[in-house]
Amino acid sequence: MATYNLQLPRMGESVSEATIVKWLKQPGDYIEEDEPILEVATDKVDSDVPSPVSGTLRDQLFTENAVAQVGDVIATIEVDGAGDNETIDDKTIDDETIETEEIPGMDQLHVDETPSPPPAKGKDVTSRFYSPLVKNIAAEEGIPLDELEHIPGTGSEGRLTKQDVLDYLAQKNNSTGRADNGSNPYTEVTTSQPPQESQSTAGDSDAASAIGGSQPETSVALPIAPQDEIIEMDRMRRLIADHMVKSVQTSPHVCSFVEADVTNLVNWRNKIKGAYEKREGEKITYTPVFIEAVSKALRDFPMVNVSVNGTQIIKKRHINIGMAAALPSGNLIVPVIKNADQLSLVGLSKAVNDLANRARNNKLRPDDTQNGTFTLTNIGAFGNIMGTPIINQPQVAILAVGTITKKPAVIETEHGDLIGIRHMMYLSLSYDHRVVDGALGGRFVKRVADYLENWDVNREV
């Protein structure tokens, strides 16, 4: 049989590597064409790599958790129906051209809006290729271009990889934690001291936050009783933890609250939800309504739809709303509805349901979590009335909507004030006080509440 060399698929100009998360097939297993062979990860999304051919998996050339470069041969497959002793690599088999397939949506990963680190003074611009991820790490860690030039690269044609930079930083810092394996019930772990100044570089937040900081580390003894269970964070939880710490270190968080009377909205949904489900084959929730209100408010206050790059404010042209979703594993992911302001309420509802279903079933594509400009989190789904969410960098604001509860409230009429039972909800907006002041943040969240309170009970959908 002929041998097919399976390469790590091309994932766009800005992505040069991926981590092997899990092999779905083992050597000796038979593989159908288009059947997934392994899972790879870039950022928080795991994606399957399908086989372009039918045959038997012969070799796995990378172990799990190893980092492969785009174009690297990651496996070999004995191909059915081809000539003997032939090595095939994107060539013709049985008059059909086999090409390495792309992972859907990968071309959008790591779209970098942060300028690459400037060359050192007096140095010419280098001709050496650096991926946006490497540039991001260099910017975060303060590595000048002339220093990058002297780091040996292990990638294709001497290319500098993320791991090369991480290894270089680890060697440079030369500081690690140690575990006490003795009888002492205290385990020594290392924690990084927070930086003295806020970090100001914006960019690919998850990629940059995955880097261990260069701050001095100190050992802290944590009490661990014999009955305690130690659980190692999985890859996604480590990314989330780093991302949250980086966000707090980067942005001075301020939170504003508004209570909204959403009685008209609740009555409208109760009136139309049955007919909508019968017509569309799926339910309409409150989330697409919230997203529509946020999109309108972002059009009214475009300076909330921004990012920060040092002393520059990047005003976003598109309104891409991320919706925080809890996964069955307990982790969090934020799929993004692109150009949300251009979708109808039906379109928003279908997008919300589609992303939520694929998030629960681990079917999100890498592009589904990229390029968000604002995030909405519905903490009311867990019965919470309000919260103070952490900003999803490099965005500058995030809105939490609480549970809708019946409460006695004052109703103003032309004949005087009355007390009535109303459906009330709290909205909490966390925002970056570097660029969003209290007046702007307060007016924005109040505008969202106004759109919800003034809902047309006769609206057709």
Order of alpha helices (4+ residues) and beta strands (2+ residues): beta-beta-beta-beta-beta-beta-beta-beta-beta-beta-beta-alpha-alpha-alpha-beta-alpha-beta-alpha-beta-alpha-alpha-beta-beta-beta-beta-beta-beta-alpha-beta-beta-beta-beta-alpha
